[in-house]
Amino acid sequence: MNPNTLYQIAVWLVPLIIAIVFHEVAHGLVARRLGDPTAEERGRLSFNPIRHIDPFGTVILPLLLAISHAPVFGWAKPVPVNFRRLRHPRRDMILVALAGPGMNLLLAIVGSATLAATVLLTGGARTTVAGLVAANALNFVLINLFLAVFNLLPVPPFDGGHVVEGLLPPPLAQSFRKIGRYSLMVLVLLLLVLPAISPSANVVGRVVSPLVDGIARGLLGIFGLRA
């Protein structure tokens, strides 16, 4: 295997898998706390990546994006949540949905602290090990922030869609939920079709990425780093 490919796997794919696994487990943990043990019953409250990996969304697509120097994105198998088992379904649906992006924000803070500690301990020296750790930490920050912001888009199947559904009156929420049947089409539309039609319709490039960059600069600045 090409050494550059191995490096891309080390600094992009590994951080992404950690980010999306923690994201999914966070949904399940909060759901269990609020009365729905479905994820636990199905053995999905595990940090073992094998239990969560979607071959295409977790491995193939992110690796292709990393190698082509495109924004790295991916997904895991969704943790099952039965909203009807929640103690307060409409309110708790929102809390469960926000748990994933919230976890990613927490992990971005951890990544920033790790990067700052690496720079401090090495004095900025560009050794192989220090460079690998620093690259992983920086990519870990960017990946987690991207997942947090992207998943808060207010349309199904994203977490932001569940937040909107929980806030809408029940009749409207039921109609809104139907959009989730076309989740793959929504992803293709946002990531491929709209950018190809017009740069002004590029939701990722014009909305998500600028937000991620701004949050990253602010977060790294707290730790005395520059993005």
Summary of the structure (lengths in Angstrom):
residues: 227
radius of gyration: 18.3
end to end distance: 30.6
largest distance: 59.6
contacts: 712
relative contact order: 0.11
helix: 76%
strand: 0%
